[in-house]
Amino acid sequence: MAAKRSDARSKGAQRIGVPLQPVQEASSEPPLSRERIVAIAVELLDAQGINGLTMRRLADRLGSGVMSLYWHVDNKEDVFDLALDSVLEYRASPETGESPDWRGDVVHMLENWRARMLRHPWSASLLPRRALGPNILSRLEMLSKTLSRAGVADADLNAAIWSLWNYVMGATLTRASFDLSEEDRAAAQQRLTHLSEHYPTIERSRLLLDNDWDGTFRKGLDFLLDGLSPR
C-alpha cells in the first residue's frame, strides 16, 4: 500500500508541475584530496608530458569538476610544484649521513635522483623552473651534510653541490633525449670511420656506439668524487 501511495504522489506531483528530485547515485570515485590530485597529475604528466597537463584534463581524470580542484590546490603551477616534489622524494636508510662510507652515500643519493627523473622524464626539464619543494631541499641538505662530514670545507661546499647537481641534471637530460636505435648508432659510427682522419680519437674510442649510460654515469661521478676526496 505504501508503495502505491508513493507512486500516486509522484504522478500527482508531475501533473501539477512540481519537479521531482533526481535520485542521487553514489559516486564510484574516491574522495577528492590533494594527495589524489597529485598522484593523478603525475600519471598525466608521465603519459602526456608537461603540455598535456591542463586543469580540465586533470579534473576529467579525477571524475570531478574543475572548480572542485581549487579547494585543494591554488592553480596549475601549484600542481606542477607538488607533482615534481612528489617524484623526487628520497627515503634514505637510517645510516645515510652517518656511515663512514661517505662516497657510497653520495653515489646512492645521486643514482636514485637520476633514476627517479628518468622514470618521470618531464621532471628533469621542469626542475630548473620550479620552486624547490621540501623533498628536493631535503636531498640537498643530506648531500651537504654528507660532503661536510667528508671534509669538504664550507668555502667549497656550494661549488661541490652545484657541480654534482649540474652533473646529474646534464646526464639525465642527455639520456632522456639522446635515444638513437642500434641501427642509427652503427650508421653514425660507420660515417665516422670514413672521416677518421678528421676525428681519429672519437672514432678509435667508438664513442657513438657506447650506450652504457648507467656505467658512464657512475664512472663520471667517481671522477667528480675523486676531486672532492680529502687530500
mmCIF file of the C-alpha atoms, coordinates in Angstrom:
data_MODEL
# 
_entry.id   MODEL 
# 
loop_
_atom_site.group_PDB 
_atom_site.id 
_atom_site.type_symbol 
_atom_site.label_atom_id 
_atom_site.label_alt_id 
_atom_site.label_comp_id 
_atom_site.label_asym_id 
_atom_site.label_entity_id 
_atom_site.label_seq_id 
_atom_site.pdbx_PDB_ins_code 
_atom_site.Cartn_x 
_atom_site.Cartn_y 
_atom_site.Cartn_z 
_atom_site.occupancy 
_atom_site.B_iso_or_equiv 
_atom_site.pdbx_formal_charge 
_atom_site.auth_seq_id 
_atom_site.auth_comp_id 
_atom_site.auth_asym_id 
_atom_site.auth_atom_id 
_atom_site.pdbx_PDB_model_num 
ATOM 1   C CA . MET A 1 1   ? 0.000  0.000  0.000   1.00 0.00 ? 1   MET A CA 1 
ATOM 2   C CA . ALA A 1 2   ? 2.834  2.414  0.880   1.00 0.00 ? 2   ALA A CA 1 
ATOM 3   C CA . ALA A 1 3   ? 4.432  1.827  -2.483  1.00 0.00 ? 3   ALA A CA 1 
ATOM 4   C CA . LYS A 1 4   ? 1.146  2.642  -4.244  1.00 0.00 ? 4   LYS A CA 1 
ATOM 5   C CA . ARG A 1 5   ? 0.724  5.862  -2.232  1.00 0.00 ? 5   ARG A CA 1 
ATOM 6   C CA . SER A 1 6   ? 4.269  6.897  -3.108  1.00 0.00 ? 6   SER A CA 1 
ATOM 7   C CA . ASP A 1 7   ? 3.658  6.206  -6.788  1.00 0.00 ? 7   ASP A CA 1 
ATOM 8   C CA . ALA A 1 8   ? 0.438  8.200  -6.639  1.00 0.00 ? 8   ALA A CA 1 
ATOM 9   C CA . ARG A 1 9   ? 2.211  11.178 -5.062  1.00 0.00 ? 9   ARG A CA 1 
ATOM 10  C CA . SER A 1 10  ? 4.860  11.070 -7.813  1.00 0.00 ? 10  SER A CA 1 
ATOM 11  C CA . LYS A 1 11  ? 2.239  11.107 -10.541 1.00 0.00 ? 11  LYS A CA 1 
ATOM 12  C CA . GLY A 1 12  ? 0.333  13.859 -8.777  1.00 0.00 ? 12  GLY A CA 1 
ATOM 13  C CA . ALA A 1 13  ? 3.446  15.984 -8.492  1.00 0.00 ? 13  ALA A CA 1 
ATOM 14  C CA . GLN A 1 14  ? 4.130  15.568 -12.191 1.00 0.00 ? 14  GLN A CA 1 
ATOM 15  C CA . ARG A 1 15  ? 0.578  16.614 -13.029 1.00 0.00 ? 15  ARG A CA 1 
ATOM 16  C CA . ILE A 1 16  ? 0.731  19.882 -11.055 1.00 0.00 ? 16  ILE A CA 1 
ATOM 17  C CA . GLY A 1 17  ? 4.173  20.772 -12.376 1.00 0.00 ? 17  GLY A CA 1 
ATOM 18  C CA . VAL A 1 18  ? 6.272  20.125 -9.240  1.00 0.00 ? 18  VAL A CA 1 
ATOM 19  C CA . PRO A 1 19  ? 9.737  18.935 -10.371 1.00 0.00 ? 19  PRO A CA 1 
ATOM 20  C CA . LEU A 1 20  ? 10.822 15.661 -8.901  1.00 0.00 ? 20  LEU A CA 1 
ATOM 21  C CA . GLN A 1 21  ? 14.258 15.460 -7.282  1.00 0.00 ? 21  GLN A CA 1 
ATOM 22  C CA . PRO A 1 22  ? 16.575 13.131 -9.247  1.00 0.00 ? 22  PRO A CA 1 
ATOM 23  C CA . VAL A 1 23  ? 17.819 10.077 -7.465  1.00 0.00 ? 23  VAL A CA 1 
ATOM 24  C CA . GLN A 1 24  ? 21.418 10.657 -6.295  1.00 0.00 ? 24  GLN A CA 1 
ATOM 25  C CA . GLU A 1 25  ? 23.636 7.737  -7.216  1.00 0.00 ? 25  GLU A CA 1 
ATOM 26  C CA . ALA A 1 26  ? 26.631 7.015  -5.065  1.00 0.00 ? 26  ALA A CA 1 
ATOM 27  C CA . SER A 1 27  ? 29.898 8.066  -6.750  1.00 0.00 ? 27  SER A CA 1 
ATOM 28  C CA . SER A 1 28  ? 32.367 5.310  -7.513  1.00 0.00 ? 28  SER A CA 1 
ATOM 29  C CA . GLU A 1 29  ? 35.288 7.786  -7.376  1.00 0.00 ? 29  GLU A CA 1 
ATOM 30  C CA . PRO A 1 30  ? 37.377 8.087  -4.191  1.00 0.00 ? 30  PRO A CA 1 
ATOM 31  C CA . PRO A 1 31  ? 37.040 11.405 -2.320  1.00 0.00 ? 31  PRO A CA 1 
ATOM 32  C CA . LEU A 1 32  ? 38.967 14.281 -3.834  1.00 0.00 ? 32  LEU A CA 1 
ATOM 33  C CA . SER A 1 33  ? 42.123 15.203 -1.926  1.00 0.00 ? 33  SER A CA 1 
ATOM 34  C CA . ARG A 1 34  ? 45.427 16.939 -2.576  1.00 0.00 ? 34  ARG A CA 1 
ATOM 35  C CA . GLU A 1 35  ? 47.242 13.591 -2.472  1.00 0.00 ? 35  GLU A CA 1 
ATOM 36  C CA . ARG A 1 36  ? 44.929 12.081 -5.082  1.00 0.00 ? 36  ARG A CA 1 
ATOM 37  C CA . ILE A 1 37  ? 45.185 15.169 -7.300  1.00 0.00 ? 37  ILE A CA 1 
ATOM 38  C CA . VAL A 1 38  ? 48.981 14.959 -7.198  1.00 0.00 ? 38  VAL A CA 1 
ATOM 39  C CA . ALA A 1 39  ? 49.013 11.222 -7.922  1.00 0.00 ? 39  ALA A CA 1 
ATOM 40  C CA . ILE A 1 40  ? 46.762 11.617 -10.986 1.00 0.00 ? 40  ILE A CA 1 
ATOM 41  C CA . ALA A 1 41  ? 48.742 14.673 -12.136 1.00 0.00 ? 41  ALA A CA 1 
ATOM 42  C CA . VAL A 1 42  ? 51.919 12.560 -12.107 1.00 0.00 ? 42  VAL A CA 1 
ATOM 43  C CA . GLU A 1 43  ? 50.170 9.872  -14.172 1.00 0.00 ? 43  GLU A CA 1 
ATOM 44  C CA . LEU A 1 44  ? 49.025 12.520 -16.664 1.00 0.00 ? 44  LEU A CA 1 
ATOM 45  C CA . LEU A 1 45  ? 52.500 14.060 -16.898 1.00 0.00 ? 45  LEU A CA 1 
ATOM 46  C CA . ASP A 1 46  ? 54.075 10.621 -17.412 1.00 0.00 ? 46  ASP A CA 1 
ATOM 47  C CA . ALA A 1 47  ? 51.633 9.881  -20.231 1.00 0.00 ? 47  ALA A CA 1 
ATOM 48  C CA . GLN A 1 48  ? 51.415 13.252 -21.988 1.00 0.00 ? 48  GLN A CA 1 
ATOM 49  C CA . GLY A 1 49  ? 54.270 15.439 -20.744 1.00 0.00 ? 49  GLY A CA 1 
ATOM 50  C CA . ILE A 1 50  ? 54.184 18.998 -19.438 1.00 0.00 ? 50  ILE A CA 1 
ATOM 51  C CA . ASN A 1 51  ? 51.992 20.362 -22.238 1.00 0.00 ? 51  ASN A CA 1 
ATOM 52  C CA . GLY A 1 52  ? 49.473 17.589 -21.674 1.00 0.00 ? 52  GLY A CA 1 
ATOM 53  C CA . LEU A 1 53  ? 48.579 18.713 -18.158 1.00 0.00 ? 53  LEU A CA 1 
ATOM 54  C CA . THR A 1 54  ? 45.600 21.059 -18.020 1.00 0.00 ? 54  THR A CA 1 
ATOM 55  C CA . MET A 1 55  ? 43.196 21.569 -15.149 1.00 0.00 ? 55  MET A CA 1 
ATOM 56  C CA . ARG A 1 56  ? 40.332 20.360 -17.370 1.00 0.00 ? 56  ARG A CA 1 
ATOM 57  C CA . ARG A 1 57  ? 42.110 17.099 -18.234 1.00 0.00 ? 57  ARG A CA 1 
ATOM 58  C CA . LEU A 1 58  ? 43.102 16.636 -14.623 1.00 0.00 ? 58  LEU A CA 1 
ATOM 59  C CA . ALA A 1 59  ? 39.524 17.146 -13.465 1.00 0.00 ? 59  ALA A CA 1 
ATOM 60  C CA . ASP A 1 60  ? 38.233 14.714 -16.090 1.00 0.00 ? 60  ASP A CA 1 
ATOM 61  C CA . ARG A 1 61  ? 40.705 12.043 -14.980 1.00 0.00 ? 61  ARG A CA 1 
ATOM 62  C CA . LEU A 1 62  ? 39.623 12.604 -11.372 1.00 0.00 ? 62  LEU A CA 1 
ATOM 63  C CA . GLY A 1 63  ? 35.931 12.493 -12.255 1.00 0.00 ? 63  GLY A CA 1 
ATOM 64  C CA . SER A 1 64  ? 35.296 15.926 -10.780 1.00 0.00 ? 64  SER A CA 1 
ATOM 65  C CA . GLY A 1 65  ? 34.595 19.487 -11.830 1.00 0.00 ? 65  GLY A CA 1 
ATOM 66  C CA . VAL A 1 66  ? 37.463 21.890 -12.450 1.00 0.00 ? 66  VAL A CA 1 
ATOM 67  C CA . MET A 1 67  ? 36.354 24.249 -9.698  1.00 0.00 ? 67  MET A CA 1 
ATOM 68  C CA . SER A 1 68  ? 36.454 21.412 -7.162  1.00 0.00 ? 68  SER A CA 1 
ATOM 69  C CA . LEU A 1 69  ? 40.221 21.178 -7.660  1.00 0.00 ? 69  LEU A CA 1 
ATOM 70  C CA . TYR A 1 70  ? 40.710 24.696 -6.341  1.00 0.00 ? 70  TYR A CA 1 
ATOM 71  C CA . TRP A 1 71  ? 39.589 23.642 -2.871  1.00 0.00 ? 71  TRP A CA 1 
ATOM 72  C CA . HIS A 1 72  ? 42.815 21.616 -2.708  1.00 0.00 ? 72  HIS A CA 1 
ATOM 73  C CA . VAL A 1 73  ? 45.362 23.362 -4.982  1.00 0.00 ? 73  VAL A CA 1 
ATOM 74  C CA . ASP A 1 74  ? 45.911 27.000 -5.904  1.00 0.00 ? 74  ASP A CA 1 
ATOM 75  C CA . ASN A 1 75  ? 46.363 26.666 -9.674  1.00 0.00 ? 75  ASN A CA 1 
ATOM 76  C CA . LYS A 1 76  ? 48.165 24.633 -12.330 1.00 0.00 ? 76  LYS A CA 1 
ATOM 77  C CA . GLU A 1 77  ? 51.544 25.987 -11.241 1.00 0.00 ? 77  GLU A CA 1 
ATOM 78  C CA . ASP A 1 78  ? 50.855 24.649 -7.754  1.00 0.00 ? 78  ASP A CA 1 
ATOM 79  C CA . VAL A 1 79  ? 50.062 21.244 -9.274  1.00 0.00 ? 79  VAL A CA 1 
ATOM 80  C CA . PHE A 1 80  ? 53.393 21.284 -11.129 1.00 0.00 ? 80  PHE A CA 1 
ATOM 81  C CA . ASP A 1 81  ? 55.262 22.108 -7.906  1.00 0.00 ? 81  ASP A CA 1 
ATOM 82  C CA . LEU A 1 82  ? 53.527 19.371 -5.937  1.00 0.00 ? 82  LEU A CA 1 
ATOM 83  C CA . ALA A 1 83  ? 53.903 16.735 -8.683  1.00 0.00 ? 83  ALA A CA 1 
ATOM 84  C CA . LEU A 1 84  ? 57.597 17.491 -9.139  1.00 0.00 ? 84  LEU A CA 1 
ATOM 85  C CA . ASP A 1 85  ? 58.350 17.343 -5.440  1.00 0.00 ? 85  ASP A CA 1 
ATOM 86  C CA . SER A 1 86  ? 56.414 14.097 -5.029  1.00 0.00 ? 86  SER A CA 1 
ATOM 87  C CA . VAL A 1 87  ? 58.503 12.219 -7.615  1.00 0.00 ? 87  VAL A CA 1 
ATOM 88  C CA . LEU A 1 88  ? 61.778 13.456 -6.083  1.00 0.00 ? 88  LEU A CA 1 
ATOM 89  C CA . GLU A 1 89  ? 61.096 12.063 -2.637  1.00 0.00 ? 89  GLU A CA 1 
ATOM 90  C CA . TYR A 1 90  ? 64.134 10.273 -1.219  1.00 0.00 ? 90  TYR A CA 1 
ATOM 91  C CA . ARG A 1 91  ? 63.751 7.720  1.535   1.00 0.00 ? 91  ARG A CA 1 
ATOM 92  C CA . ALA A 1 92  ? 67.251 7.264  2.824   1.00 0.00 ? 92  ALA A CA 1 
ATOM 93  C CA . SER A 1 93  ? 68.257 4.460  5.131   1.00 0.00 ? 93  SER A CA 1 
ATOM 94  C CA . PRO A 1 94  ? 68.729 5.468  8.785   1.00 0.00 ? 94  PRO A CA 1 
ATOM 95  C CA . GLU A 1 95  ? 72.513 5.123  8.359   1.00 0.00 ? 95  GLU A CA 1 
ATOM 96  C CA . THR A 1 96  ? 72.708 7.597  5.463   1.00 0.00 ? 96  THR A CA 1 
ATOM 97  C CA . GLY A 1 97  ? 74.599 10.672 6.558   1.00 0.00 ? 97  GLY A CA 1 
ATOM 98  C CA . GLU A 1 98  ? 76.169 8.873  9.496   1.00 0.00 ? 98  GLU A CA 1 
ATOM 99  C CA . SER A 1 99  ? 78.048 5.946  7.959   1.00 0.00 ? 99  SER A CA 1 
ATOM 100 C CA . PRO A 1 100 ? 81.817 6.174  7.361   1.00 0.00 ? 100 PRO A CA 1 
ATOM 101 C CA . ASP A 1 101 ? 81.267 5.449  3.641   1.00 0.00 ? 101 ASP A CA 1 
ATOM 102 C CA . TRP A 1 102 ? 80.500 8.999  2.541   1.00 0.00 ? 102 TRP A CA 1 
ATOM 103 C CA . ARG A 1 103 ? 81.141 8.185  -1.135  1.00 0.00 ? 103 ARG A CA 1 
ATOM 104 C CA . GLY A 1 104 ? 78.687 5.317  -1.048  1.00 0.00 ? 104 GLY A CA 1 
ATOM 105 C CA . ASP A 1 105 ? 76.074 7.602  0.490   1.00 0.00 ? 105 ASP A CA 1 
ATOM 106 C CA . VAL A 1 106 ? 76.591 10.262 -2.188  1.00 0.00 ? 106 VAL A CA 1 
ATOM 107 C CA . VAL A 1 107 ? 76.515 7.722  -5.030  1.00 0.00 ? 107 VAL A CA 1 
ATOM 108 C CA . HIS A 1 108 ? 73.281 6.199  -3.709  1.00 0.00 ? 108 HIS A CA 1 
ATOM 109 C CA . MET A 1 109 ? 71.633 9.615  -3.380  1.00 0.00 ? 109 MET A CA 1 
ATOM 110 C CA . LEU A 1 110 ? 72.596 10.758 -6.865  1.00 0.00 ? 110 LEU A CA 1 
ATOM 111 C CA . GLU A 1 111 ? 71.889 7.466  -8.641  1.00 0.00 ? 111 GLU A CA 1 
ATOM 112 C CA . ASN A 1 112 ? 68.460 7.445  -7.011  1.00 0.00 ? 112 ASN A CA 1 
ATOM 113 C CA . TRP A 1 113 ? 67.906 11.061 -8.074  1.00 0.00 ? 113 TRP A CA 1 
ATOM 114 C CA . ARG A 1 114 ? 68.806 10.273 -11.693 1.00 0.00 ? 114 ARG A CA 1 
ATOM 115 C CA . ALA A 1 115 ? 66.681 7.116  -11.716 1.00 0.00 ? 115 ALA A CA 1 
ATOM 116 C CA . ARG A 1 116 ? 63.639 8.987  -10.397 1.00 0.00 ? 116 ARG A CA 1 
ATOM 117 C CA . MET A 1 117 ? 63.953 11.654 -13.081 1.00 0.00 ? 117 MET A CA 1 
ATOM 118 C CA . LEU A 1 118 ? 64.404 9.072  -15.840 1.00 0.00 ? 118 LEU A CA 1 
ATOM 119 C CA . ARG A 1 119 ? 61.269 7.312  -14.608 1.00 0.00 ? 119 ARG A CA 1 
ATOM 120 C CA . HIS A 1 120 ? 59.452 10.649 -14.940 1.00 0.00 ? 120 HIS A CA 1 
ATOM 121 C CA . PRO A 1 121 ? 61.248 12.359 -17.883 1.00 0.00 ? 121 PRO A CA 1 
ATOM 122 C CA . TRP A 1 122 ? 59.265 15.597 -17.593 1.00 0.00 ? 122 TRP A CA 1 
ATOM 123 C CA . SER A 1 123 ? 60.805 16.248 -14.166 1.00 0.00 ? 123 SER A CA 1 
ATOM 124 C CA . ALA A 1 124 ? 64.314 16.968 -15.460 1.00 0.00 ? 124 ALA A CA 1 
ATOM 125 C CA . SER A 1 125 ? 63.128 19.792 -17.697 1.00 0.00 ? 125 SER A CA 1 
ATOM 126 C CA . LEU A 1 126 ? 60.690 21.102 -15.083 1.00 0.00 ? 126 LEU A CA 1 
ATOM 127 C CA . LEU A 1 127 ? 63.040 21.157 -12.087 1.00 0.00 ? 127 LEU A CA 1 
ATOM 128 C CA . PRO A 1 128 ? 65.117 24.226 -13.037 1.00 0.00 ? 128 PRO A CA 1 
ATOM 129 C CA . ARG A 1 129 ? 61.949 26.290 -13.480 1.00 0.00 ? 129 ARG A CA 1 
ATOM 130 C CA . ARG A 1 130 ? 60.130 25.433 -10.250 1.00 0.00 ? 130 ARG A CA 1 
ATOM 131 C CA . ALA A 1 131 ? 60.417 26.491 -6.633  1.00 0.00 ? 131 ALA A CA 1 
ATOM 132 C CA . LEU A 1 132 ? 62.339 23.839 -4.728  1.00 0.00 ? 132 LEU A CA 1 
ATOM 133 C CA . GLY A 1 133 ? 59.988 21.772 -2.603  1.00 0.00 ? 133 GLY A CA 1 
ATOM 134 C CA . PRO A 1 134 ? 60.704 20.013 0.697   1.00 0.00 ? 134 PRO A CA 1 
ATOM 135 C CA . ASN A 1 135 ? 61.777 16.725 -0.892  1.00 0.00 ? 135 ASN A CA 1 
ATOM 136 C CA . ILE A 1 136 ? 64.471 18.210 -3.130  1.00 0.00 ? 136 ILE A CA 1 
ATOM 137 C CA . LEU A 1 137 ? 65.583 20.539 -0.324  1.00 0.00 ? 137 LEU A CA 1 
ATOM 138 C CA . SER A 1 138 ? 65.926 17.500 1.959   1.00 0.00 ? 138 SER A CA 1 
ATOM 139 C CA . ARG A 1 139 ? 68.083 15.819 -0.683  1.00 0.00 ? 139 ARG A CA 1 
ATOM 140 C CA . LEU A 1 140 ? 70.340 18.872 -0.920  1.00 0.00 ? 140 LEU A CA 1 
ATOM 141 C CA . GLU A 1 141 ? 70.564 19.154 2.861   1.00 0.00 ? 141 GLU A CA 1 
ATOM 142 C CA . MET A 1 142 ? 71.537 15.498 3.180   1.00 0.00 ? 142 MET A CA 1 
ATOM 143 C CA . LEU A 1 143 ? 74.077 15.856 0.388   1.00 0.00 ? 143 LEU A CA 1 
ATOM 144 C CA . SER A 1 144 ? 75.559 18.945 2.022   1.00 0.00 ? 144 SER A CA 1 
ATOM 145 C CA . LYS A 1 145 ? 75.838 17.215 5.399   1.00 0.00 ? 145 LYS A CA 1 
ATOM 146 C CA . THR A 1 146 ? 77.499 14.193 3.830   1.00 0.00 ? 146 THR A CA 1 
ATOM 147 C CA . LEU A 1 147 ? 80.072 16.291 1.963   1.00 0.00 ? 147 LEU A CA 1 
ATOM 148 C CA . SER A 1 148 ? 80.772 18.359 5.070   1.00 0.00 ? 148 SER A CA 1 
ATOM 149 C CA . ARG A 1 149 ? 81.342 15.158 7.019   1.00 0.00 ? 149 ARG A CA 1 
ATOM 150 C CA . ALA A 1 150 ? 83.736 14.044 4.268   1.00 0.00 ? 150 ALA A CA 1 
ATOM 151 C CA . GLY A 1 151 ? 85.857 17.133 4.848   1.00 0.00 ? 151 GLY A CA 1 
ATOM 152 C CA . VAL A 1 152 ? 84.639 19.490 2.122   1.00 0.00 ? 152 VAL A CA 1 
ATOM 153 C CA . ALA A 1 153 ? 85.241 22.989 3.503   1.00 0.00 ? 153 ALA A CA 1 
ATOM 154 C CA . ASP A 1 154 ? 82.328 25.387 3.836   1.00 0.00 ? 154 ASP A CA 1 
ATOM 155 C CA . ALA A 1 155 ? 84.008 27.692 1.304   1.00 0.00 ? 155 ALA A CA 1 
ATOM 156 C CA . ASP A 1 156 ? 83.898 24.880 -1.289  1.00 0.00 ? 156 ASP A CA 1 
ATOM 157 C CA . LEU A 1 157 ? 80.558 23.365 -0.357  1.00 0.00 ? 157 LEU A CA 1 
ATOM 158 C CA . ASN A 1 158 ? 78.347 25.359 -2.723  1.00 0.00 ? 158 ASN A CA 1 
ATOM 159 C CA . ALA A 1 159 ? 80.668 24.690 -5.672  1.00 0.00 ? 159 ALA A CA 1 
ATOM 160 C CA . ALA A 1 160 ? 80.615 20.980 -4.823  1.00 0.00 ? 160 ALA A CA 1 
ATOM 161 C CA . ILE A 1 161 ? 76.816 20.874 -4.560  1.00 0.00 ? 161 ILE A CA 1 
ATOM 162 C CA . TRP A 1 162 ? 76.220 22.726 -7.826  1.00 0.00 ? 162 TRP A CA 1 
ATOM 163 C CA . SER A 1 163 ? 78.830 20.639 -9.634  1.00 0.00 ? 163 SER A CA 1 
ATOM 164 C CA . LEU A 1 164 ? 77.039 17.450 -8.614  1.00 0.00 ? 164 LEU A CA 1 
ATOM 165 C CA . TRP A 1 165 ? 73.631 18.990 -9.380  1.00 0.00 ? 165 TRP A CA 1 
ATOM 166 C CA . ASN A 1 166 ? 74.803 20.009 -12.862 1.00 0.00 ? 166 ASN A CA 1 
ATOM 167 C CA . TYR A 1 167 ? 76.254 16.561 -13.476 1.00 0.00 ? 167 TYR A CA 1 
ATOM 168 C CA . VAL A 1 168 ? 73.040 14.750 -12.518 1.00 0.00 ? 168 VAL A CA 1 
ATOM 169 C CA . MET A 1 169 ? 70.834 17.139 -14.494 1.00 0.00 ? 169 MET A CA 1 
ATOM 170 C CA . GLY A 1 170 ? 73.057 17.034 -17.580 1.00 0.00 ? 170 GLY A CA 1 
ATOM 171 C CA . ALA A 1 171 ? 73.372 13.246 -17.511 1.00 0.00 ? 171 ALA A CA 1 
ATOM 172 C CA . THR A 1 172 ? 69.614 12.835 -17.111 1.00 0.00 ? 172 THR A CA 1 
ATOM 173 C CA . LEU A 1 173 ? 68.650 15.244 -19.883 1.00 0.00 ? 173 LEU A CA 1 
ATOM 174 C CA . THR A 1 174 ? 71.185 13.697 -22.254 1.00 0.00 ? 174 THR A CA 1 
ATOM 175 C CA . ARG A 1 175 ? 69.964 10.173 -21.542 1.00 0.00 ? 175 ARG A CA 1 
ATOM 176 C CA . ALA A 1 176 ? 66.319 11.178 -21.945 1.00 0.00 ? 176 ALA A CA 1 
ATOM 177 C CA . SER A 1 177 ? 66.841 12.953 -25.267 1.00 0.00 ? 177 SER A CA 1 
ATOM 178 C CA . PHE A 1 178 ? 69.694 11.002 -26.899 1.00 0.00 ? 178 PHE A CA 1 
ATOM 179 C CA . ASP A 1 179 ? 67.707 7.960  -27.962 1.00 0.00 ? 179 ASP A CA 1 
ATOM 180 C CA . LEU A 1 180 ? 69.274 6.504  -31.103 1.00 0.00 ? 180 LEU A CA 1 
ATOM 181 C CA . SER A 1 181 ? 68.462 2.980  -32.228 1.00 0.00 ? 181 SER A CA 1 
ATOM 182 C CA . GLU A 1 182 ? 71.223 0.405  -32.620 1.00 0.00 ? 182 GLU A CA 1 
ATOM 183 C CA . GLU A 1 183 ? 70.962 0.804  -36.418 1.00 0.00 ? 183 GLU A CA 1 
ATOM 184 C CA . ASP A 1 184 ? 71.335 4.586  -36.144 1.00 0.00 ? 184 ASP A CA 1 
ATOM 185 C CA . ARG A 1 185 ? 74.384 4.183  -33.893 1.00 0.00 ? 185 ARG A CA 1 
ATOM 186 C CA . ALA A 1 186 ? 76.031 1.736  -36.281 1.00 0.00 ? 186 ALA A CA 1 
ATOM 187 C CA . ALA A 1 187 ? 75.388 4.019  -39.258 1.00 0.00 ? 187 ALA A CA 1 
ATOM 188 C CA . ALA A 1 188 ? 76.774 7.043  -37.402 1.00 0.00 ? 188 ALA A CA 1 
ATOM 189 C CA . GLN A 1 189 ? 79.877 5.140  -36.380 1.00 0.00 ? 189 GLN A CA 1 
ATOM 190 C CA . GLN A 1 190 ? 80.395 3.958  -39.964 1.00 0.00 ? 190 GLN A CA 1 
ATOM 191 C CA . ARG A 1 191 ? 80.243 7.550  -41.215 1.00 0.00 ? 191 ARG A CA 1 
ATOM 192 C CA . LEU A 1 192 ? 82.730 8.499  -38.523 1.00 0.00 ? 192 LEU A CA 1 
ATOM 193 C CA . THR A 1 193 ? 85.069 5.730  -39.674 1.00 0.00 ? 193 THR A CA 1 
ATOM 194 C CA . HIS A 1 194 ? 85.109 7.232  -43.153 1.00 0.00 ? 194 HIS A CA 1 
ATOM 195 C CA . LEU A 1 195 ? 86.097 10.558 -41.569 1.00 0.00 ? 195 LEU A CA 1 
ATOM 196 C CA . SER A 1 196 ? 88.651 9.079  -39.189 1.00 0.00 ? 196 SER A CA 1 
ATOM 197 C CA . GLU A 1 197 ? 91.458 11.337 -40.383 1.00 0.00 ? 197 GLU A CA 1 
ATOM 198 C CA . HIS A 1 198 ? 89.455 14.305 -39.067 1.00 0.00 ? 198 HIS A CA 1 
ATOM 199 C CA . TYR A 1 199 ? 88.126 12.684 -35.887 1.00 0.00 ? 199 TYR A CA 1 
ATOM 200 C CA . PRO A 1 200 ? 90.669 9.958  -35.035 1.00 0.00 ? 200 PRO A CA 1 
ATOM 201 C CA . THR A 1 201 ? 90.233 9.918  -31.254 1.00 0.00 ? 201 THR A CA 1 
ATOM 202 C CA . ILE A 1 202 ? 86.467 9.598  -31.003 1.00 0.00 ? 202 ILE A CA 1 
ATOM 203 C CA . GLU A 1 203 ? 86.497 7.138  -33.914 1.00 0.00 ? 203 GLU A CA 1 
ATOM 204 C CA . ARG A 1 204 ? 89.063 4.984  -32.111 1.00 0.00 ? 204 ARG A CA 1 
ATOM 205 C CA . SER A 1 205 ? 87.080 5.065  -28.840 1.00 0.00 ? 205 SER A CA 1 
ATOM 206 C CA . ARG A 1 206 ? 83.916 4.154  -30.787 1.00 0.00 ? 206 ARG A CA 1 
ATOM 207 C CA . LEU A 1 207 ? 82.123 6.957  -28.960 1.00 0.00 ? 207 LEU A CA 1 
ATOM 208 C CA . LEU A 1 208 ? 78.899 6.751  -30.932 1.00 0.00 ? 208 LEU A CA 1 
ATOM 209 C CA . LEU A 1 209 ? 78.452 3.056  -30.162 1.00 0.00 ? 209 LEU A CA 1 
ATOM 210 C CA . ASP A 1 210 ? 78.774 3.495  -26.399 1.00 0.00 ? 210 ASP A CA 1 
ATOM 211 C CA . ASN A 1 211 ? 75.329 3.222  -24.831 1.00 0.00 ? 211 ASN A CA 1 
ATOM 212 C CA . ASP A 1 212 ? 76.345 2.131  -21.329 1.00 0.00 ? 212 ASP A CA 1 
ATOM 213 C CA . TRP A 1 213 ? 74.506 5.050  -19.786 1.00 0.00 ? 213 TRP A CA 1 
ATOM 214 C CA . ASP A 1 214 ? 74.467 3.714  -16.241 1.00 0.00 ? 214 ASP A CA 1 
ATOM 215 C CA . GLY A 1 215 ? 78.128 2.726  -16.257 1.00 0.00 ? 215 GLY A CA 1 
ATOM 216 C CA . THR A 1 216 ? 79.169 6.040  -17.769 1.00 0.00 ? 216 THR A CA 1 
ATOM 217 C CA . PHE A 1 217 ? 77.165 7.947  -15.177 1.00 0.00 ? 217 PHE A CA 1 
ATOM 218 C CA . ARG A 1 218 ? 78.809 6.048  -12.320 1.00 0.00 ? 218 ARG A CA 1 
ATOM 219 C CA . LYS A 1 219 ? 82.329 6.416  -13.730 1.00 0.00 ? 219 LYS A CA 1 
ATOM 220 C CA . GLY A 1 220 ? 81.863 10.145 -14.333 1.00 0.00 ? 220 GLY A CA 1 
ATOM 221 C CA . LEU A 1 221 ? 80.519 10.513 -10.804 1.00 0.00 ? 221 LEU A CA 1 
ATOM 222 C CA . ASP A 1 222 ? 83.636 8.763  -9.493  1.00 0.00 ? 222 ASP A CA 1 
ATOM 223 C CA . PHE A 1 223 ? 85.772 11.303 -11.363 1.00 0.00 ? 223 PHE A CA 1 
ATOM 224 C CA . LEU A 1 224 ? 83.938 14.126 -9.606  1.00 0.00 ? 224 LEU A CA 1 
ATOM 225 C CA . LEU A 1 225 ? 84.091 12.492 -6.185  1.00 0.00 ? 225 LEU A CA 1 
ATOM 226 C CA . ASP A 1 226 ? 87.835 11.854 -6.610  1.00 0.00 ? 226 ASP A CA 1 
ATOM 227 C CA . GLY A 1 227 ? 88.218 15.620 -6.816  1.00 0.00 ? 227 GLY A CA 1 
ATOM 228 C CA . LEU A 1 228 ? 86.190 16.072 -3.626  1.00 0.00 ? 228 LEU A CA 1 
ATOM 229 C CA . SER A 1 229 ? 88.049 13.415 -1.623  1.00 0.00 ? 229 SER A CA 1 
ATOM 230 C CA . PRO A 1 230 ? 90.078 14.748 1.315   1.00 0.00 ? 230 PRO A CA 1 
ATOM 231 C CA . ARG A 1 231 ? 93.651 15.337 0.257   1.00 0.00 ? 231 ARG A CA 1 
# 
